[in-house]
Amino acid sequence: MIRRRERLLLALSQSSIIDDGDASAAAEAICAAAAEGLAVDRASLWELDADARSMRCVHLYDAREGGHRRTPALRLAASDFPRYFEALQRERTITADDAPRHPDASEFAHGYLDVLGIGAMLDAPVRQHGRLVGILCAEHRGGPRHWRQSEVLFAASLCDLQGRALTAAERKDYRDRLERLNQDLESRVQARTADLQEALDRLDEARQHLVQRERFAALGELVAGIAHEINTPVGVIVTASSHARGVLQGLRHARDRGELTRTAFESALSELEESLAMAERNAERAAGLIESFKRTSADRTHDARSPFELGKVVADVLATLQPLLRRCRVQVQLDAAASLACDSYPGAIGQIVTNLVVNACTHGYGPTPPPGATVRVVIRPLGDRARIDIADDGIGMDEAVRERAFEPFFTTARSLGGTGLGLGIVRGLVNRTLGGDVSMMSAPGRGTCVRLEFPRVAPA
């Protein structure tokens, strides 16, 4: 019999059922081993409640009543069996050879032991993490029975395996909860990521809208300036045409009346020639302004890549800026290397030059520029790259402002309507569109120079 118990313990301890984390399956196996090893037809496992004032049966094996019952719905309370619970608190095995007369088990004599025909009980404590958490109860039907020491040790070993099974179930529960928590956390992270991505998409859409509005703001100002500028030559053309029409009418009347003389005819021809020349000069001036503006605006709105001569593109941009420069009382000087061919984005270059020149006028010199205020634009080749310096002799900026100058939405003139996007657009166009770099040199009272360097052939 002892060897059978040893084999049962060895097989059970080596079985994966103890450490799989399935407490119910482990309890069934332990109760079956207890019934076989102790030669009883009734064995059960009980779990103490947290206050140790009651316990419930978690598994019952009864050979006479159909075998295993996983949810027997049996509960004992300390208020009903005080001596038994007091004995449990001593955390020692209760060996009741004659259960109805044993001081720790006699409370069960009437209504339990007599009904089931139980004559002896062996109750061993189950411990987990050093704490009493339940009992293993082996019940012998029939008369009294003497429990041998080997049987007590066998029951204690089964209790140790039950403690191990409870720990495995606890670990599995922790692992399952951690997995559920991780899944919930992952779902929450995905949901939060989706929310953040949606917010970023909205911000990016708003940023693109602001950038687009800023890019066309200068163009709108140029439209107004060009319209005002064109009014002058067009007005001269209208005046010259009106004068020529008057001279022609005078000639026609003199002819009809027969009063046309050679001297009057020669004088009328001279006036007509002068009027036509004046109209022609101003028409060419207006056409030049319109052509320059068309090239600049078309480049900016289409952002198309094309071959071009860098100095010519910059000169066209500066020509369209002349009305603004005159209104700001700022001059511009262009020093461009001849025949600097590029294959890149002229629209981006036009936007960059416009932003930097306007920035120099409004921020570099302020509302009252000094006499002779000048913005210098210098274009030089650097091998397969090109460099553009746009410099002023204005108020300059300190290091703190200079370090943040290219940040989007940073401006020192928000009260004057500044958006802080002008230089941010410049950096984006230079870095992303032209594939180049932009830097700034400035100091208080020493003006500002913005330097652009980019490949003459834009990256694909």
Residue pairs with C-beta under 8 A, 6 or more apart in sequence:
1 39
2 150
4 36
4 37
5 37
5 150
5 151
5 154
8 33
8 36
8 37
9 33
9 37
9 154
9 157
9 158
9 161
12 18
12 29
12 30
12 33
12 158
12 161
13 161
15 29
17 25
17 26
17 29
17 165
18 26
18 29
18 161
18 164
18 165
18 168
19 164
19 165
19 168
20 26
20 168
20 172
21 168
21 169
21 171
21 172
21 173
21 175
22 169
22 172
23 58
23 165
23 166
23 169
24 58
24 59
24 70
26 161
26 162
26 165
26 168
26 169
27 45
27 58
27 59
27 70
27 162
27 165
28 59
28 61
28 68
28 70
30 45
30 59
30 136
30 158
30 161
30 162
30 165
31 43
31 44
31 45
31 59
31 60
31 61
31 68
32 43
32 61
32 68
33 158
34 40
34 43
34 61
34 136
34 138
34 155
34 158
35 41
35 42
35 43
35 61
35 63
35 138
37 151
37 154
37 158
38 122
38 138
38 151
38 154
38 155
40 138
40 139
40 140
40 141
41 62
41 63
41 64
41 141
42 60
42 61
42 62
42 63
42 64
42 116
42 118
42 138
42 139
42 141
43 60
43 61
43 136
43 137
43 138
43 139
44 57
44 59
44 60
44 61
44 72
44 74
44 136
44 137
44 139
45 57
45 58
45 59
45 126
45 134
45 135
45 136
45 137
45 162
46 55
46 56
46 57
46 58
46 76
46 134
46 135
46 136
46 137
47 55
47 56
47 58
47 133
47 134
48 54
48 55
48 88
48 132
48 133
48 134
48 135
49 55
49 56
52 78
52 85
52 88
52 89
52 132
53 77
53 78
53 79
53 85
54 75
54 76
54 77
54 78
55 75
55 76
55 134
55 135
56 74
56 75
56 76
57 72
57 73
57 74
57 75
58 70
58 134
59 68
59 69
59 70
59 72
60 68
60 69
60 72
60 74
61 67
61 68
61 69
62 69
64 141
76 84
76 85
78 85
80 107
81 107
81 108
82 107
83 103
83 104
83 106
83 107
84 94
84 104
84 105
84 107
84 108
87 94
87 104
88 94
88 123
88 125
88 132
88 135
89 132
91 125
91 127
91 132
92 125
93 122
93 123
93 124
93 125
93 152
93 155
93 156
94 102
94 104
94 105
94 121
94 122
94 123
95 122
95 147
95 152
96 102
96 104
96 105
96 120
96 121
96 122
96 123
97 120
97 144
97 145
97 146
97 147
98 119
98 120
98 144
99 105
99 106
99 108
99 109
99 113
99 118
99 119
99 120
99 121
99 139
99 144
100 106
100 108
100 109
100 113
100 114
100 119
101 109
102 121
105 113
105 121
108 118
108 121
112 118
113 119
116 139
116 141
117 141
117 142
118 139
118 140
118 141
119 140
119 141
119 142
119 143
119 144
119 145
120 139
120 140
120 144
120 145
120 147
121 137
121 138
121 139
121 140
122 137
122 138
122 139
122 140
122 147
122 151
122 152
122 155
123 135
123 136
123 137
123 138
124 135
124 136
124 152
124 155
124 156
124 158
124 159
125 132
125 134
125 135
125 159
126 132
126 133
126 134
126 135
126 136
126 159
126 162
126 163
126 166
127 133
127 159
127 160
127 163
128 163
128 166
128 167
128 170
129 167
133 163
133 166
134 162
135 159
136 155
136 158
136 159
136 162
138 155
207 408
210 419
210 421
211 421
211 424
211 425
211 428
214 419
214 421
214 422
214 425
215 300
215 351
215 425
216 300
218 351
218 354
218 355
218 358
219 297
219 300
219 301
219 354
221 324
221 358
222 293
222 296
222 297
222 320
222 321
222 323
222 324
222 354
223 293
223 297
225 320
225 321
225 322
225 323
225 324
225 327
226 289
226 290
226 293
226 320
226 323
228 323
229 289
229 322
229 323
230 286
230 289
230 290
232 282
233 282
233 283
233 285
233 286
233 289
234 282
234 286
236 278
236 279
236 282
237 278
237 279
237 282
237 283
237 286
240 275
240 276
240 278
240 279
240 282
241 275
241 279
243 271
243 275
244 271
244 272
244 275
244 276
244 279
247 268
247 271
247 272
247 275
248 268
248 272
250 268
251 260
251 264
251 265
251 268
254 260
254 261
254 264
288 319
289 319
289 320
292 316
292 319
292 320
293 320
295 313
295 316
296 316
296 317
296 320
296 350
298 347
299 313
299 345
299 346
299 347
299 349
299 350
300 347
300 350
300 351
301 347
302 347
303 345
303 347
303 348
303 433
304 345
304 347
305 343
305 344
305 345
305 458
306 343
306 346
307 341
307 342
307 343
308 341
308 342
308 343
308 344
308 346
309 339
309 340
309 341
309 342
310 336
310 340
310 341
310 342
310 349
310 379
310 386
310 388
310 456
311 334
311 336
311 337
311 338
311 340
311 379
313 346
313 349
313 350
314 334
314 336
314 349
314 353
314 377
314 379
314 388
315 334
315 336
316 350
317 349
317 350
317 353
317 354
318 332
318 334
318 353
318 357
318 377
321 332
321 354
321 357
321 358
324 358
324 361
325 331
325 332
325 357
325 361
325 375
328 361
328 362
328 365
328 369
329 369
329 373
330 360
330 361
330 365
330 369
330 373
330 374
330 375
331 372
331 373
331 374
331 375
332 357
332 374
332 375
332 376
332 377
333 374
333 375
333 376
333 377
334 377
334 379
335 376
335 377
335 378
335 379
336 377
336 378
336 379
337 379
337 380
337 381
340 379
340 381
340 386
340 456
341 456
342 386
342 456
342 457
343 456
343 457
343 458
344 434
344 454
344 455
344 456
344 457
344 458
345 433
345 434
345 458
348 429
348 433
348 434
349 434
351 425
351 426
351 429
352 426
352 429
352 430
352 452
353 377
353 388
353 390
355 422
355 423
355 425
355 426
356 390
356 426
356 450
357 375
357 377
357 390
358 422
359 422
359 423
360 375
360 390
360 391
360 392
360 394
360 448
361 369
361 375
362 413
363 394
363 412
363 413
364 375
364 392
364 393
364 394
364 395
364 396
364 447
364 448
365 373
365 392
365 394
365 395
366 394
366 395
369 394
373 392
373 393
373 394
374 392
374 393
375 390
375 391
375 392
376 389
376 390
376 391
376 392
377 388
377 389
377 390
378 388
378 389
378 391
379 386
379 387
379 388
380 386
380 387
380 389
381 387
381 456
382 453
384 455
384 456
384 457
385 436
385 453
385 454
385 455
385 456
386 453
386 454
386 455
386 456
387 451
387 452
387 453
388 451
388 452
389 449
389 450
389 451
389 452
390 449
390 450
390 452
391 447
391 448
391 449
391 450
392 447
392 448
392 449
393 447
394 447
394 448
395 444
395 445
395 447
396 442
396 443
396 444
396 445
396 446
396 447
396 448
397 405
397 412
397 442
397 443
397 444
397 448
398 443
398 444
401 412
402 440
402 442
404 410
405 423
405 440
406 423
406 424
406 426
406 427
406 438
406 440
407 420
407 424
408 420
408 421
408 424
409 419
409 420
409 421
409 424
410 420
410 424
411 418
411 419
411 420
412 418
414 420
426 438
426 450
427 438
430 436
430 437
430 438
430 452
430 454
431 437
431 438
433 458
434 452
434 454
434 455
434 458
435 454
435 455
435 458
435 459
436 452
436 453
436 454
436 455
437 452
437 453
437 454
438 450
438 451
438 452
438 453
439 450
439 451
440 448
440 449
440 450
440 451
441 448
441 449
441 451
442 448
442 449
